[in-house]
Amino acid sequence: MTSIKEQAAISRLLSFLQDWDNAGKIARNHILKCFIQSNQGKTAPELEQEFSQGASLFLVRLTTWLRLTYMTGCCLDKLLKAIGIFLSAVSSNRYLIEFLEVGGVLTLLEILALEKIQEKDKKESIKLLQLIANSGRKYKELICESYGVRSIAEYLAKSKSEETQEEVQVLLDALVHGNPKYQNQVYKGLIALLPCTSPKAQQLSLQTLRTAQSIIGATHPSIVDCVLKVLRTMHLEVQYEAIELIKDLVNYEVRSALLQGLVALLIPCVEETSKLQPKILNDTSVLQLTAHLPVFLQQAAAAKAIGVLARSNFSIAEELLQLRVVHSLMAAMGNTDHSNSQRLACLTLEYYVRMFPVVEQHVRKSMGEELFQLFLSNPEDLYMKMDSIQADILAANKVNVTKALSIASSYKELSFRFEEKEDDWACATLPERNPGEQRP
């Protein structure tokens, strides 16, 4: 038999639920506001005490109203925050299961795809998905099984709020950790994001890809082409993240393809540059910028990335020499249409000249003494000091250090073999000694 106190609590609960059931949009909005202010941060037992062991009765009303009204956006941010109080409460596993059983995950993912829904509402949806993902592996799998990776990635690419995009990154990072069944799906989704037009989305995707790469331990073949294309960006923060990822990728099986791709970018294809002319340049009233800017930005970034890789790892520097990187760097130095390409190529070439005597010899011969001394004195400013004839010499250079290295390598191998034969001959002609005989 219930006590008077318990009966009063049950009566208050029934009165509260009746008020909710009979309330209109404005009244429900007020109820939600009061609920959020009064119950933020409470544990599950505290919520049960607040609702006389009937908190689930209010939660089911919230989820039902969510499914009925989420497409209209009515009170959506407060409604999601109220549900978040239940899902974030300590010992709230029962609430989580109740929310998932009525299709909570699918509803949250659908909210992300609706154009009429405000950014603040979508941000709350992302936060709820974070709570679900952080509840354990089976919940991460549930999100992925609901085509969540695609929905979340598409929203990251389209979102106009950097703050919300950062919340999406947190969610994707959670989905790639402790989720072996679907971590490859998240990894591929991040790669698919790289060509998007949002610089912030590119930056965050590259950051998360570095984490995913270390967890998965293998690369997808498409990652090389996608990362190299990102180098066309004019946003330095995106370029920085791309180069950081490239530094990681050279430790995997795509190393050779990545290095070849970087060297190839130093000499842009003429056919490709003609396709990249922006429509704005057809307007004669607009300042005539270079038609090949994206490709030249990519060229400059490639020169920078090669310099970073070569300085960080001597064996990579040698591999790049075999790919005729010196020839390509000199060609980039002759690109008078883009000074940053010239500057960064000069700085990278300077490293090779100072580290490899054979490179210094060939570069000096190709440039001529006057230009070579000008180059050594201040490589960063060389593009401002050389004339058009010198630029043409650089652009049309025929330097082939690879050939010289091959000849030198063959010579060393022959010398080594000859020395081995001399040693064998010397050993064969030495007289045999008796075991007790002393060496003279």
Protein Blocks (a to p, Z undefined) as FASTA:
>chain_A
ZZfklmmmmmmmmmmmmmmmmpcfklmmmmmmmmmmmmgoiafklmmmmnooplmmmmmm
mmmmmmmmmmnopaklmmmmmmmmmmmpghilmmmmmmmmnommmmmmmmmmpmklcfkl
mmmmmmmmmmmmmnojklmmmmmmnommmmmmmmmmmpcbfklmmmmmmmmmmmmgoplk
lmmmmmmmmmmmmmpmbfklmmmmmmmmmmmmmmnopacfklmmmmmmmmmpcbfklmmm
mmmmmmmmmmmmklmmmmmmmmmmmmccfklmmmmpcfklmpmkbccddfklmmmmmmmm
mmmmmmmmmmmomklmmmmmmnommmmmmmmmmmmkbmklmmmmmmmmmmmmmmmmklmm
mmmmmnopmlmmmmmmommlmmmmpcfklmmmmmmpcbdfklmmmmmmmmmmmmmmmmmm
mmmmmmmmpccddfklccZZ
